[in-house]
């Protein structure tokens, strides 16, 4: 699904890169993306549904 507002990282707001891994599920494909800030993101239907690991992004 292509949207006008592609998903971005909740830690740094950078647009997401292509998925490192993609797996089918009964709810739609689950994608795993590594952001440039170091955060691993879990996406389903172009929505971030989870994160894992630390981020190199320094919060204000």
KOLDRENFI-761421 format. One record per residue (C-alpha): residue number from 1; y, x negated, z negated; residue in one letter. Coordinates in nm, 4 decimals. Each point is the difference from the previous one (the first is absolute). Layout:
<recs>
<i = NUM; Y = Y; X = X; Z = Z; aa = A> $
...
</recs>
This chain:
<recs>
<i = 1; Y = 0.0000; X = 0.0000; Z = 0.0000; aa = X> $
<i = 2; Y = 0.3376; X = -0.1433; Z = 0.1018; aa = X> $
<i = 3; Y = 0.2989; X = 0.0946; Z = -0.2118; aa = X> $
<i = 4; Y = 0.3722; X = -0.0664; Z = 0.0306; aa = X> $
<i = 5; Y = -0.0071; X = -0.1617; Z = -0.3454; aa = X> $
<i = 6; Y = -0.2949; X = -0.2380; Z = -0.0216; aa = X> $
<i = 7; Y = -0.1274; X = -0.0742; Z = -0.3515; aa = X> $
<i = 8; Y = 0.1552; X = -0.2840; Z = -0.1932; aa = X> $
<i = 9; Y = -0.0955; X = -0.2018; Z = -0.3079; aa = X> $
<i = 10; Y = 0.1012; X = 0.1679; Z = -0.3287; aa = X> $
<i = 11; Y = 0.0698; X = -0.3435; Z = -0.1562; aa = X> $
<i = 12; Y = 0.2286; X = -0.1534; Z = 0.2644; aa = X> $
<i = 13; Y = 0.0622; X = 0.2829; Z = 0.2536; aa = X> $
<i = 14; Y = -0.1072; X = -0.2253; Z = 0.2890; aa = X> $
<i = 15; Y = -0.1710; X = 0.1798; Z = 0.2942; aa = X> $
<i = 16; Y = -0.3774; X = -0.0348; Z = -0.0146; aa = X> $
<i = 17; Y = -0.2028; X = -0.2330; Z = 0.2181; aa = X> $
<i = 18; Y = -0.3154; X = 0.1014; Z = 0.1891; aa = X> $
<i = 19; Y = -0.2939; X = 0.0757; Z = -0.2316; aa = X> $
<i = 20; Y = -0.2319; X = -0.2751; Z = -0.1170; aa = X> $
<i = 21; Y = -0.2788; X = 0.2552; Z = -0.0254; aa = X> $
<i = 22; Y = -0.0549; X = 0.3653; Z = 0.0943; aa = X> $
<i = 23; Y = -0.2816; X = 0.2306; Z = -0.1119; aa = X> $
<i = 24; Y = -0.0773; X = 0.3631; Z = 0.0844; aa = X> $
<i = 25; Y = -0.0146; X = 0.2605; Z = -0.2765; aa = X> $
<i = 26; Y = -0.0321; X = 0.3779; Z = -0.0177; aa = X> $
<i = 27; Y = 0.3781; X = 0.0181; Z = -0.0668; aa = X> $
<i = 28; Y = 0.0964; X = -0.2271; Z = 0.2911; aa = X> $
<i = 29; Y = 0.0033; X = -0.3750; Z = 0.0555; aa = X> $
<i = 30; Y = 0.0730; X = -0.2239; Z = -0.2991; aa = X> $
<i = 31; Y = 0.1968; X = -0.3129; Z = 0.0909; aa = X> $
<i = 32; Y = 0.0493; X = -0.3142; Z = -0.2058; aa = X> $
<i = 33; Y = 0.3210; X = -0.1897; Z = 0.0752; aa = X> $
<i = 34; Y = 0.1324; X = -0.3277; Z = -0.1401; aa = X> $
<i = 35; Y = 0.3801; X = 0.0071; Z = -0.0232; aa = X> $
<i = 36; Y = 0.2067; X = -0.3123; Z = 0.0580; aa = X> $
<i = 37; Y = 0.0970; X = 0.0120; Z = -0.3707; aa = X> $
<i = 38; Y = -0.3666; X = -0.0478; Z = -0.0931; aa = X> $
<i = 39; Y = -0.0816; X = 0.3553; Z = -0.1123; aa = X> $
<i = 40; Y = -0.3195; X = 0.1653; Z = 0.1253; aa = X> $
<i = 41; Y = 0.0602; X = 0.3632; Z = 0.1005; aa = X> $
<i = 42; Y = -0.2488; X = 0.2805; Z = 0.0542; aa = X> $
<i = 43; Y = 0.1107; X = 0.2600; Z = 0.2546; aa = X> $
<i = 44; Y = -0.1370; X = 0.3340; Z = 0.1105; aa = X> $
<i = 45; Y = 0.1731; X = 0.2224; Z = 0.2570; aa = X> $
<i = 46; Y = 0.2871; X = -0.2530; Z = 0.0150; aa = X> $
<i = 47; Y = 0.0728; X = 0.0427; Z = -0.3712; aa = X> $
<i = 48; Y = -0.0371; X = -0.2720; Z = -0.2630; aa = X> $
<i = 49; Y = -0.2601; X = 0.1349; Z = -0.2437; aa = X> $
<i = 50; Y = -0.0545; X = -0.3148; Z = -0.2039; aa = X> $
<i = 51; Y = 0.0901; X = -0.3632; Z = -0.0548; aa = X> $
<i = 52; Y = -0.1847; X = -0.2993; Z = -0.1367; aa = X> $
<i = 53; Y = 0.0936; X = -0.3476; Z = -0.1093; aa = X> $
<i = 54; Y = 0.3278; X = -0.1718; Z = -0.0700; aa = X> $
<i = 55; Y = 0.3037; X = -0.0190; Z = 0.2220; aa = X> $
<i = 56; Y = 0.2245; X = -0.2986; Z = 0.0654; aa = X> $
<i = 57; Y = 0.2975; X = 0.2363; Z = 0.0199; aa = X> $
<i = 58; Y = 0.2425; X = -0.0533; Z = -0.2866; aa = X> $
<i = 59; Y = 0.1211; X = 0.3289; Z = -0.1421; aa = X> $
<i = 60; Y = 0.3765; X = 0.0164; Z = -0.0699; aa = X> $
</recs>
